[in-house]
Amino acid sequence: MRIKAVLFDRDGTLTDFDSTWGPAISLVLKDLARGDETLLATLQELAMFDVAEARFTGPSILKVQSPKDYSAGWAEVIGEPDPQAMLERIETILLEHCDRTVTPFDSVVDTLTALNLNGMPLGIATNGTEASARKQMQALGLGEAFGFLAGYDSGHGSKPEPGQLLAFARHVGLEPGEIAMVGDSLHDMHAAKAAGMM
């Protein structure tokens, strides 16, 4: 069957996760630690992240889970009594810095521009926030390329559940089987399988 629309994951698929998010994650962890080196070491271990080098050291949950998924556990570890306030702190810092070091993989911008010019409906489904996805695509000059952008906070759930993918199918008026989901993680593949997409 011919592919009639394409839905992309963002981090690790369109953009290099480490280069894009490393500096912002460093700021988040330092902000949460508030000068407590022992706490900072704990947060680095939880995040599998090296603050000094602004890089990930292993298969971090930050690469696949939404901030809402991991922030509650972090709040418990650091003794934060208001997990929602902590989530808001994390997301504020990430949104403020998300476009400063956004790093697309080679040929991504040219490929997406060409697909858009050829009339291919395109979308993004990310476990980050919708606002950060929009801000990053604007920074890359791709703000008009995507007719659909969904984050975990857009009302469709998060991957590996298929809600974002099915919402894209409804948005473009196509059957899921006519759409290709392009991603780099098992969350993306499991969501695609659950939605009935290629």
N, C-alpha and C positions, 0 to 999 in steps of 0.2 A: 504494500500500500504506500502511496506517495505521502511524504511528510508535508503537512499543510501549515504547521506552526511549530515553533521551538520554544521550550521553556528552559531557562538556564538557572542552575545554582550560581551563586556569586563567588563566595570565598573558596579559593582553591580550584575554581573552574575558570572564571573570567579574570580574577585577580589573585596575585600571589599573597597568600594569607600572612606569612611572616613579615614580608616587607611592608604590606599595607597596615597591618594591625600592631606590629611589634612595638613601635613607639607609644601608641595609645595604651596598650596593655601595661607597659611599664608605668605610665602615669597613673593608671587605675590602681595598680597594686601598691604603689608608693602612697597614694592618697588614702587607701584603706588602712595601711599600716600605721600612718600618722607618726612616723619616726621611730616606731618600735621595730628594731632589727630582728628580733626573734619572731615577731608576728609576720614580718615581711618574708622571712625564710619559710614560714609555714605556708603563706599564700603562694610563694613561688613553687613550692613542692606540689600544692594542690593544682596549680595551673600548669605544671610542667613548663615553667618559664623562667628565664634568666633575665632579671631586671637590668643588670649592668650591661649586658650585651643586647638587650631588647630582642630576644629570640626565644623560640620554643625549644625545649629540650627533649620532647617526647610527644606521643599521641594525645595531646591535650583535649579535654572535654570542650574547651573554648572553641575548638575548630568545628564542632558539630552541634553542640547544644546552644540553646538560646540563653541570653543573660538571665532570664527568669528561672531557667532550669538549674543553673549553677549558683546563683547569688544567694538563694535561701540557705544552702549548705554552708557557704562561706560566712554568712551572717552568724550562723550557729557557732562556727569555729572561732570567730573573732569576738563573740559576745555582743553582737549588734542586736539590740532589742527590737528594732523596727526593720524587718527584712525588706519591706516595700521602699522605705527611705534609702536603704542601701542599694537596691536595684536602680532607683532613680539617680543616685550618685554615679553609679557605674555607667548607665546609659547616657547621662549628660556629658561625661568626659569622653566616652566613645564617639558620640555624635559631634562634639566640638572638634575632635581631631581626625575624624574618619576620612576626610578628603585631603588632608595635608600630605599624606604619603601613599595615597592609593596607587597601586602598581599593577597595571594590567599585564597579562602574559603577552608575549610577542604575537602580533597580528590580530589580537582580539578586537581592537577598535576598528581596524580596517574590515575585518570579517563581519562584524555586527552592522557596520555602516552599509556594507554591500548588501547584506540580507535585508535590511530595512528599506533600502532604495529599490530592491526588487520586489517589495510588497509582502515579504514574509512576516506574519504576525509573530512578535517576540515578547517574551515575558521573563521575569526574574522571580524565583521562589527561594527565599533565604531564611535561615533561622536567626538572622540578625533582625534589626528593626527596619521597617519600611522607610523611615526617614533617612537612615544612614545609606540605604541602597539608592534612594533618589539623589541624595547629596553627592555620592560617589559617581554615579552615572552622569550627573551634570558636570562634575569636575573633569570627566573624560570626554565631554562633548557628545555624550550619548543620551542626553535627557529626553530627546524626542524619539529615540529608537524603540523604546519599550512602551507598549500600550498597557502593560500590566506589571506592577511590582508589588509583591507581597512579602511582608516580614512575619515573624511569629506573632506580632501585635496587630495584624491587619484583620483579624476576625475569622481566619480560616484555619487556625491551629498551626502546628509546626511539623516539620518532617521528623521522623519517617511516616507520620500520618499523611494521607493523601489530600487533605483539605485544600491546601494551596493549589495543588495541581488540578483538582476538579474545578476550583474557582476559575482558573485560567481557561479551562475548556469551555466553561459557561461564558466567560468573557468574550472569547473569540467565536463562539457558536459552532464548535466542532466536537466530534466524538473524541474521547480520550485516545483511542487507537490511531487517530490521525495526527497525533502530536508526539514529538520527540522530547524527552526530558534529558538534559545534558548535565551531568554532575560528576563529582570526584569522590563521593563517599557512599558507603552502604546505606546511609540515611536516604540519599537521593535515589538509589536503585530500588530500595524497599518501597519508597513512596511511589515511584513510577509503576512498580509491579502492582501495588494496591490500587492505583488509579486506572490501570489498564493502558498505560502509555508505553511507547517504545523507549 
